[in-house]
Amino acid sequence: MKRIILLFTIMIGLNSCGQKNENSVENEKFEAKILKMNDSELLAYSNKLYDSNSENAKTIIAFQECVKRNIDKGNSLYRLGVSYIENREIETGIEKLEESIKINPKNFKAYFNIGAVCYDTRQFEKSIKFYKRSLEIEPKNDASYYGIALSEYVLNEIKSSKENCEKALQLNPNNENAKLLLAKY
């Protein structure tokens, strides 16, 4: 029985090594393909991959090349950051979003996404900070007020949470999430 388990374990290990080699070869082929593209082709292809929302690993490789070539760098960094986050590489994703903010300090989506990711990773104070920064750019964004309210609720800052929830509903009376949170007070 021990030999069967050992043999099975070895087979699984060999299979996973084979898959890694296949992925490496596939990535090398993909990298060679995008290196042959001119800048406008690469950007269009990268955006197509991003919009398809299906192949994060390829999207990351493509936008890394865009950033390397300095093609629409702020937007490329933003999309690279989102792709990393969708690929569950959270810290790298946040770093790229923050880099995109340095290039375009008015990038509402970057601030908002960092706020959302920080909430998801239980970094509630940081979440509030980034949602507030997003409101400096788009002061009438109900989703940002709701994000702040949700983080404050978890931090047991009930009065402020309720106020931000009410602001979200003033801006968008159809914000169902804000309605649900308000019902909890």
KOLTORSE-992120 format. One record per atom (N, C-alpha, C, O): residue in one letter; x, y, z. Coordinates in pm, whole numbers, padded with zeros to 5 digits, always signed. Each point is the difference from the previous one (the first is absolute). Layout:
AXYZ ...
% end
This chain:
M+00083-00120+00000 M-00083+00120+00000 M+00087+00126+00000 M-00029+00097-00071 K+00138-00098+00152 K+00089+00115+00004 K+00063+00025-00136 K+00020+00115-00040 R+00012-00223-00033 R+00061+00016-00132 R-00099+00063-00098 R+00038+00081-00084 I-00164-00119+00095 I-00102+00056-00089 I-00013+00150+00026 I-00007+00080-00094 I+00002-00042+00221 I-00012+00141+00035 I+00123+00077-00048 I-00013+00109-00056 L+00132-00167+00078 L+00123+00065-00045 L+00001+00015-00152 L+00035+00106-00052 L-00073-00211-00019 L-00004+00004-00145 L-00100+00106-00049 L+00028+00075-00093 F-00144-00071+00157 F-00103+00097-00035 F+00052+00142+00024 F-00022+00089-00082 T+00091-00068+00193 T+00055+00132+00033 T+00104+00041-00104 T+00002+00115-00043 I+00084-00208+00003 I+00102+00030-00102 I-00066+00035-00132 I+00044+00092-00068 M-00150-00165+00032 M-00069+00026-00127 M-00063+00139+00000 M+00005+00072-00100 I-00064-00035+00212 I-00061+00133+00011 I+00108+00107-00014 I-00018+00099-00070 G+00131-00120+00138 G+00111+00095-00008 G+00053+00014-00141 G+00025+00112-00046 L-00008-00222-00023 L+00047+00004-00138 L-00100+00070-00091 L+00038+00077-00088 N-00166-00105+00109 N-00105+00063-00080 N+00001+00151+00021 N-00012+00077-00096 S+00027-00033+00221 S+00000+00143+00026 S+00124+00065-00059 S-00008+00114-00046 C+00122-00182+00047 C+00121+00054-00065 C-00024+00014-00150 C+00040+00099-00061 G-00104-00197+00003 G-00032+00005-00143 G-00090+00117-00032 G+00018+00067-00102 Q-00116-00042+00189 Q-00090+00113-00023 Q+00075+00131+00010 Q-00025+00092-00077 K+00118-00082+00175 K+00077+00123+00013 K+00085+00022-00125 K+00010+00112-00049 N+00051-00219-00002 N+00081+00015-00121 N-00087+00040-00119 N+00041+00083-00081 E-00161-00142+00070 E-00091+00037-00108 E-00038+00147+00011 E-00001+00071-00100 N-00030-00025+00222 N-00035+00140+00021 N+00117+00091-00034 N-00019+00106-00061 S+00141-00146+00098 S+00119+00081-00030 S+00020+00012-00150 S+00029+00108-00051 V-00043-00219-00018 V+00015+00001-00146 V-00108+00087-00064 V+00028+00078-00091 E-00151-00093+00139 E-00110+00080-00054 E+00025+00149+00026 E-00022+00083-00089 N+00068-00049+00210 N+00029+00140+00032 N+00113+00054-00088 N-00007+00114-00045 E+00109-00195+00022 E+00111+00044-00086 E-00048+00026-00141 E+00040+00099-00062 K-00126-00185+00010 K-00056+00021-00133 K-00083+00128-00004 K+00006+00077-00096 F-00085-00056+00202 F-00084+00119+00007 F+00087+00126+00006 F-00027+00098-00070 E+00132-00102+00153 E+00090+00115+00010 E+00066+00030-00135 E+00012+00116-00039 A+00030-00220-00031 A+00060+00019-00132 A-00099+00065-00096 A+00036+00086-00080 K-00162-00127+00090 K-00105+00056-00086 K-00018+00149+00026 K-00006+00079-00095 I-00002-00040+00221 I-00026+00142+00029 I+00123+00086-00026 I-00013+00119-00029 L+00132-00178+00039 L+00122+00077-00030 L+00006+00040-00147 L+00064+00099-00035 K-00130-00176-00050 K-00002+00030-00144 K-00100+00110-00035 K+00005+00055-00110 M-00094-00023+00202 M-00104+00101-00028 M+00058+00140+00011 M+00089+00026+00080 N-00143+00064-00163 N+00036+00141+00020 N-00083+00054+00117 N-00088-00069+00051 D+00116+00191-00010 D-00064+00055+00120 D-00153+00005-00009 D-00068-00039+00095 S+00016+00086-00206 S-00146+00011-00010 S-00066-00138-00003 S-00108-00018+00057 E+00170-00079-00123 E-00053-00137-00001 E+00001-00059+00141 E-00095-00064+00044 L+00206+00087+00026 L+00013-00054+00135 L-00105+00060+00094 L-00063-00072+00077 L+00045+00202-00085 L-00099+00063+00088 L-00141-00049-00032 L-00077-00029+00091 A+00044+00020-00217 A-00133-00049-00039 A-00020-00144+00046 A-00106-00035+00052 Y+00207-00047-00071 Y-00008-00141+00041 Y-00010-00012+00152 Y-00079-00080+00051 S+00157+00159+00022 S-00004-00001+00147 S-00138+00039+00050 S-00055-00063+00090 N-00001+00169-00150 N-00134+00044+00040 N-00106-00104-00032 N-00095-00019+00075 K+00112-00049-00187 K-00094-00108-00037 K+00006-00113+00104 K-00103-00051+00042 L+00224+00013-00003 L+00015-00103+00103 L-00065+00045+00132 L-00071-00076+00065 Y+00097+00201-00028 Y-00055+00055+00124 Y-00152-00001-00002 Y-00065-00042+00096 D+00009+00087-00208 D-00146+00007-00012 D-00064-00138-00002 D-00115-00016+00043 S+00188-00085-00091 S-00056-00136-00004 S-00007-00060+00140 S-00080-00089+00027 N+00164+00139+00062 N-00002-00041+00141 N+00015-00151+00016 N-00057-00059+00092 S+00134-00004-00181 S+00008-00146+00005 S+00140-00056+00020 S+00015-00110+00052 E+00086+00184-00092 E+00136-00053+00007 E+00090+00098+00073 E+00078+00072-00062 N-00088-00070+00196 N+00075+00097+00079 N+00150-00013-00017 N+00071+00101-00005 A-00020-00224-00004 A+00146-00018-00014 A+00051+00065-00128 A+00103+00067+00001 K-00175-00087-00112 K+00041+00062-00127 K-00019+00151+00005 K+00081+00076-00053 T-00188-00033+00116 T-00026+00143+00012 T+00113+00067+00077 T+00046+00108-00036 I-00002-00173+00142 I+00111+00054+00080 I+00126+00012-00085 I+00066+00104+00001 I-00033-00209-00074 I+00120+00002-00085 I-00011+00113-00104 I+00097+00073-00023 A-00213-00060-00037 A-00018+00101-00105 A+00013+00142+00058 A+00068+00084-00058 F-00132-00058+00170 F+00009+00134+00058 F+00137+00028+00061 F+00043+00115+00005 Q+00027-00218+00041 Q+00138+00021+00045 Q+00084+00053-00116 Q+00083+00089+00017 E-00105-00145-00135 E+00073+00047-00118 E-00042+00142-00037 E+00084+00081-00039 C-00211-00049+00052 C-00046+00137-00026 C+00070+00098+00093 C+00046+00106-00043 V-00039-00142+00172 V+00065+00087+00098 V+00148+00013-00033 V+00056+00109+00004 K+00005-00220-00037 K+00143+00000-00034 K+00028+00094-00118 K+00099+00072-00001 R-00189-00074-00099 R+00015+00085-00118 R-00054+00142+00022 R+00011+00085-00087 N-00069-00061+00203 N-00057+00130+00034 N-00119+00035-00091 N-00015+00115-00042 I-00069-00215+00013 I-00118+00019-00084 I-00119+00029+00092 I-00041-00086+00078 D-00013+00206-00088 D-00116+00039+00082 D+00023-00047+00144 D-00082-00072+00057 K+00194+00113-00001 K+00052-00059+00123 K-00098+00005+00118 K-00016-00099+00071 G-00047+00212-00049 G-00092+00010+00113 G-00115-00100-00009 G-00030-00070+00096 N-00032+00064-00211 N-00111-00094-00021 N+00050-00144-00002 N-00067-00090+00051 S+00185+00068-00110 S+00056-00136-00003 S+00030-00048+00141 S-00025-00116+00033 L+00080+00203+00051 L+00025-00037+00140 L-00130-00029+00074 L-00008-00095+00079 Y-00094+00177-00105 Y-00130-00023+00063 Y-00054-00138-00038 Y-00039-00078+00087 R+00038+00049-00215 R-00054-00129-00046 R+00088-00116+00044 R-00050-00110+00025 L+00179+00132-00017 L+00091-00102+00052 L-00033-00028+00147 L-00004-00116+00042 G-00018+00222+00035 G-00035-00017+00141 G-00129-00078+00019 G-00007-00091+00083 V-00094+00126-00159 V-00128-00071+00008 V+00018-00147-00038 V-00058-00089+00062 S+00138+00064-00164 S+00024-00137-00044 S+00072-00081+00107 S-00032-00117+00023 Y+00129+00178+00043 Y+00067-00069+00111 Y-00100-00033+00111 Y+00002-00110+00055 I-00087+00204-00023 I-00099-00023+00106 I-00093-00113-00039 I-00031-00087+00081 E-00015+00087-00205 E-00087-00108-00046 E+00072-00134-00004 E-00064-00105+00005 N+00196+00110-00013 N+00082-00121+00002 N+00041-00036+00144 N+00085-00087+00022 R-00147+00154+00073 R+00023-00021+00144 R+00141+00036+00046 R+00050-00053+00100 E+00014+00142-00173 E+00130+00053+00040 E-00025+00142+00053 E+00035+00100-00064 I-00097-00096+00182 I-00057+00124+00054 I+00105+00109+00022 I-00017+00112-00049 E+00124-00142+00120 E+00099+00103+00032 E+00063+00059-00126 E+00016+00122-00010 T+00018-00207-00085 T+00057+00049-00126 T-00103+00086-00073 T+00034+00103-00058 G-00158-00147+00061 G-00107+00077-00064 G-00014+00139+00061 G-00011+00100-00072 I+00011-00094+00203 I-00010+00131+00068 I+00120+00087-00036 I-00016+00120-00026 E+00135-00179+00025 E+00120+00077-00038 E-00015+00062-00138 E+00034+00116-00020 K-00084-00194-00075 K-00016+00051-00137 K-00107+00110-00006 K+00015+00098-00072 L-00124-00117+00148 L-00102+00105+00004 L+00057+00128+00060 L-00029+00109-00049 E+00110-00123+00153 E+00062+00119+00061 E+00097+00067-00097 E+00009+00122-00004 E+00063-00201-00075 E+00089+00056-00103 E-00082+00077-00103 E+00041+00106-00047 S-00158-00160+00011 S-00085+00068-00099 S-00050+00133+00056 S-00017+00096-00075 I-00007-00091+00205 I-00046+00123+00064 I+00110+00106-00004 I-00029+00119-00016 K+00155-00160+00029 K+00111+00096-00008 K+00003+00067-00137 K+00036+00117-00011 I-00073-00192-00091 I-00001+00055-00136 I-00127+00082-00023 I+00004+00106-00063 N-00116-00157+00114 N-00128+00069-00017 N-00069+00010+00135 N-00079-00088+00036 P+00109+00194+00040 P-00057+00014+00134 P-00153+00015+00002 P-00061-00005+00107 K+00001+00023-00222 K-00146+00014-00009 K-00068-00130-00042 K-00114+00002-00046 N+00183-00113+00060 N-00055-00129-00043 N-00096-00054+00108 N+00040-00076+00089 F-00164+00116-00100 F-00103-00040+00096 F-00004-00152+00018 F-00005-00049+00113 K+00006-00024-00225 K-00015-00146+00006 K+00113-00065+00079 K-00023-00099+00070 A+00144+00153-00080 A+00113-00059+00073 A-00023+00015+00151 A+00016-00096+00075 Y-00053+00216-00031 Y-00027+00021+00142 Y-00116-00090+00047 Y+00008-00063+00105 F-00113+00060-00185 F-00118-00079+00037 F+00035-00150+00011 F-00038-00067+00095 N+00112+00017-00194 N+00036-00142+00002 N+00091-00035+00117 N-00015-00105+00061 I+00109+00194-00029 I+00084-00026+00117 I-00086-00002+00126 I+00019-00084+00088 G-00114+00176-00080 G-00092+00000+00115 G-00076-00131+00012 G-00014-00055+00110 A-00035+00006-00221 A-00076-00126+00000 A+00088-00119+00038 A-00041-00085+00078 V+00161+00080-00133 V+00092-00110+00030 V+00042+00004+00147 V+00009-00103+00066 C+00015+00222-00016 C+00037+00013+00141 C-00115-00047+00090 C+00023-00063+00104 Y-00145+00095-00143 Y-00114-00050+00078 Y-00002-00153-00004 Y-00015-00065+00103 D+00031+00008-00222 D-00003-00146-00015 D+00110-00070+00078 D-00015-00115+00042 T+00127+00185-00023 T+00112-00059+00073 T+00003+00047+00146 T+00101-00014+00069 R-00211+00069-00024 R-00020+00039+00139 R+00093+00111+00047 R+00035+00007+00117 Q+00005+00079-00209 Q+00080+00119+00032 Q-00095+00120-00001 Q+00006+00085-00089 F-00093-00080+00188 F-00113+00092-00002 F+00040+00148+00006 F-00059+00083-00070 E+00159-00048+00151 E+00043+00140+00007 E+00057+00045-00135 E-00030+00110-00047 K+00110-00195-00013 K+00058+00031-00131 K-00110+00009-00106 K+00006+00084-00090 S-00106-00170+00101 S-00113+00003-00092 S-00070+00137+00006 S-00028+00060-00103 I+00002-00014+00223 I-00066+00130+00019 I+00084+00111-00064 I-00053+00087-00069 K+00184-00092+00092 K+00091+00102-00055 K-00012+00008-00152 K-00009+00109-00056 F+00010-00224-00011 F-00005+00001-00146 F-00139+00035-00053 F-00011+00067-00102 Y-00093-00110+00170 Y-00134+00041-00042 Y-00015+00152+00013 Y-00060+00065-00086 K+00115-00008+00194 K-00008+00146+00017 K+00078+00071-00110 K-00043+00104-00049 R+00157-00160+00011 R+00077+00061-00110 R-00081-00006-00129 R+00004+00093-00080 S-00077-00204+00058 S-00081-00010-00122 S-00109+00107-00001 S-00036+00052-00105 L-00016-00018+00224 L-00103+00103+00008 L+00054+00140-00028 L-00075+00088-00041 E+00204-00068+00063 E+00060+00129-00036 E-00007+00023-00151 E-00005+00113-00047 I+00004-00223-00028 I-00004+00008-00145 I-00144-00001-00051 I-00037+00078-00087 E-00043-00167+00143 E-00142-00010-00037 E-00086+00010+00126 E-00041-00102+00057 P+00015+00225-00012 P-00069+00020+00127 P-00144-00052+00005 P-00059-00009+00108 K+00003-00023-00222 K-00139-00047-00002 K-00009-00149-00030 K-00097-00045-00061 N+00197-00031+00102 N+00000-00143-00026 N-00058-00075+00121 N+00064-00010+00105 D-00183-00040-00122 D-00069-00068+00110 D+00072-00128+00044 D-00002-00036+00118 A+00067-00032-00212 A+00069-00125+00034 A+00117+00026+00093 A+00030-00083+00086 S+00038+00197-00101 S+00110+00034+00090 S-00052+00027+00141 S+00058-00045+00099 Y-00169+00118-00090 Y-00060+00024+00132 Y-00043-00132+00065 Y+00018-00021+00120 Y-00074-00066-00201 Y-00040-00131+00053 Y+00122-00079+00046 Y-00004-00064+00106 G+00112+00068-00182 G+00123-00070+00039 G+00054+00050+00133 G+00042-00079+00084 I-00044+00210-00066 I+00043+00058+00128 I-00093-00047+00111 I+00045-00043+00106 A-00176+00050-00131 A-00099-00041+00101 A+00020-00145+00041 A-00007-00034+00118 L+00033-00052-00215 L+00019-00141+00029 L+00125-00024+00085 L-00004-00076+00096 S+00114+00142-00131 S+00123-00013+00079 S-00021+00054+00142 S+00044-00060+00097 E-00110+00174-00088 E-00026+00058+00132 E-00091-00090+00083 E+00016-00011+00122 Y-00111-00052-00187 Y-00089-00092+00071 Y+00079-00114+00063 Y-00021-00035+00116 V+00113-00022-00193 V+00083-00110+00051 V+00087+00049+00116 V+00026-00075+00094 L+00019+00201-00102 L+00084+00058+00106 L-00084+00050+00118 L+00053+00057+00095 N-00184-00079-00102 N-00094+00040+00105 N-00007+00153+00017 N-00026+00050+00110 E+00049+00021-00218 E-00017+00146-00003 E-00140+00028-00055 E-00017+00052-00110 I-00081-00088+00189 I-00139-00007-00045 I-00056+00135-00044 I-00063+00009-00106 K+00085+00096+00184 K-00057+00130-00034 K+00051+00048-00136 K-00078+00039-00086 S+00209-00044+00067 S+00060+00043-00126 S-00043-00092-00115 S-00026+00046-00111 S+00018-00175+00139 S-00042-00096-00100 S-00141+00032-00049 S-00027+00000-00120 K-00061+00026+00214 K-00139+00032-00035 K-00007+00128-00084 K-00075+00006-00097 E+00154+00095+00136 E+00001+00127-00076 E+00046-00023-00144 E-00058+00055-00093 N+00164-00135+00076 N+00050-00027-00135 N-00097-00085-00081 N-00010+00015-00122 C-00060-00103+00189 C-00101-00081-00067 C-00114+00090-00049 C-00050-00017-00111 E+00010+00111+00194 E-00105+00094-00038 E+00044+00089-00117 E-00080+00031-00088 K+00209+00009+00088 K+00053+00079-00113 K-00007-00082-00129 K-00037+00052-00105 A+00071-00179+00115 A-00007-00088-00118 A-00142-00005-00053 A-00022+00006-00121 L-00074-00017+00211 L-00141-00008-00042 L-00053+00133-00052 L-00088+00003-00086 Q+00140+00108+00139 Q-00039+00131-00054 Q+00043+00012-00146 Q-00072+00052-00084 L+00193-00102+00057 L+00053+00007-00136 L-00066-00102-00093 L-00020+00026-00119 N-00014-00141+00175 N-00061-00106-00081 N-00102-00075+00086 N+00035-00095+00069 P-00160+00137-00074 P-00104-00066+00081 P-00019-00148-00035 P-00065-00073+00075 N+00120+00028-00186 N-00013-00140-00041 N+00119-00086+00042 N+00010-00116-00041 N+00080+00170+00123 N+00116-00078+00046 N-00050-00104+00101 N-00015+00029+00119 E-00008-00149-00168 E-00057-00107+00082 E+00092-00040+00116 E-00047-00031+00109 N+00178+00031-00134 N+00094-00036+00106 N-00006+00099+00116 N+00004-00039+00116 A-00014+00168-00149 A-00010+00101+00104 A-00131-00016+00078 A-00003+00019+00122 K-00105-00052-00192 K-00128-00024+00068 K+00011-00116+00099 K-00049+00008+00112 L+00114-00115-00156 L+00016-00117+00086 L+00085+00032+00124 L-00030-00043+00111 L+00138+00120-00134 L+00085+00037+00114 L-00073+00093+00094 L+00011-00015+00122 L-00084+00109-00175 L-00075+00094+00084 L-00102-00073+00088 L-00028+00043+00112 A-00026-00150-00163 A-00099-00078+00078 A+00064-00070+00119 A-00071-00043+00091 K+00204+00030-00090 K+00069-00067+00111 K+00021+00090+00123 K+00031-00049+00108 Y-00047+00181-00125 Y+00027+00092+00112 Y-00111-00002+00101 Y+00006+00071+00101 
% end
